[in-house]
Amino acid sequence: MTSDRMTGDRVTSDRVMTVIENAHVVTVSGDEHPGGHIVIDGDRITAVGSGPAPEVEGAEKIDGTGCVATPGLVNAHHHLYQWASQGLASDSTLFEWLTTLYEPWSKMDAEVVAGAASAGLGWLAKSGCTTASDHHYLFPKGRGDLFAAEIDAAAELGLRFDAARGSMDRGRSDGGLPPDEVVEDLDTILAETEAAIDRYHDPSPGSMLRVAVAPCSPFSVTRDLLVRSAELARAKNVRLHTHLAETLDEEEHTLDQFGMTPAEYMDSIGWLGPDVWLAHCVHLHDTDVKRLAETRTGTAHCPSSNARLGAGIARVSHLLREGAIVGLGVDGSASAELVPLAGEMRQAIYMQRARYGPTALTARQALEMATLGGARCLGRDDELGTLEPGKLADVALWRVDGFHAAVDDPVVALAFGGTPPLERLLVGGRTIVDGDALVSVPQDEVGRRGADAHRRLMRLAEEVL
């Protein structure tokens, strides 16, 4: 399947009616329905409520007994290509990790990205993810169409995809971290980003594919790139994304270069606002927290990656208390090896409580971050993130019987401890996971592609040593 066909029509052409019944339905919009039902017509939810479902002639019936139904999870930040480089620089800080991994990453080609994206997206689907945003910011010259490779992978698996076209224009010779061979010049970046928007971005209702503009980070791009990228995104009416305030090293860098914290710097160049979401935001000052809330700038919280790299614990409870938008992200698999998106709910809860006390983050707040919060980060909360009539039929059905039945509260059973088995995952009404196994593409095949991508990247890297 080609990427150009990845639109809302993909899941509505067969017009299937589906009824989920006898499940504990958590709408995330405020209501819960023990023994409830969800009625789906094509790619949209038409009814949600308590008790038996209305009779729908010809509908597929899914028995949700022993299950909790939630909105499909939204991964607000990822780097799919990194599936091919897991386990490397395992005891490094962010900057050490980056300088180590830029070398093999500079050799990746479209074949590596295709396999890594297929495995990464398959793993996300198995952890309840129906919408994934990926931030791809390395484009080594002469290595094929890397952006198309991940878009095609998402289309094949049937996940809703927000592709963030990243970029870097500040290599080592200009005081940046990345090697010069993986950075692009400003004109090329702007031209290629605009071309990606024109080719792939689908703003229509129910869209399966959208594109964002995403310079990598304040320490790998120039001020000109940040300013021009914001102008391009707003002219094209697409969203803006970047990394921010991930480490104290980054704060020292921006203070030295600009005399401002990372958040103050981005604010000074027009990079805070309701069309922007930022990854990590670990090291925020009180004024930064308030400013993100005031400007309705989203944050993609990545607790496992931040812990793996020793970056710190983001002030999520403070952001939520101020009314800021917060979603969850896995981040790249090379800094969060085999981390499931559902598991980030537990990580977020436990890390906030470890630092701020046992009331810092609840199970239901974490679920909201993983669903509606992520949808808000991506500007899609009008269609995603809650189970309500008129919303897209992106639904996760989790088994909370068996071992998990010892926990009376099904949301606590989902968010605490080990993630329950995923009984069914629907994207626009289409089944992607069934019986805890990926079915849109054979699960074993997807796993093999990821392993092949790793071996290929390591071989390509060794060839130039």
Protein Blocks (a to p, Z undefined) as FASTA:
>chain_A
ZZklmcfklmmmnopadddehiacdehnopacehiacddehjacfbdcehjddddehiac
ddfehiacddddddfbdcfklmmmghiaklbcfklmmmmmmmmmmmpcfklmmmmmmmmm
mmmmmnopabdcdddfbdcehiajfklmmmmmmmmnopacdddddddfbdfknopabdfk
lpccfklmmmmmmmmmmmmmccbghiabdcddddfbfklccfklmmmmmmmmmmnopacd
ddehkbmklmmmmmmmnopafklmmmmnopacjkbccehjlmccfklmmmmmmnopacdd
dfklmmmnonapcdkklmmmnopacdddebjakloghiafklmmmmmmmmmmmmnojklp
cfklmmmmmmmmmmmmnopmmmgoiacehiacddcdddfehjllmpmblmlmmmgcjddd
dfbaceehiafbgghiafkbcfklmmmmmmmmmmmmmmmmmmmZZ
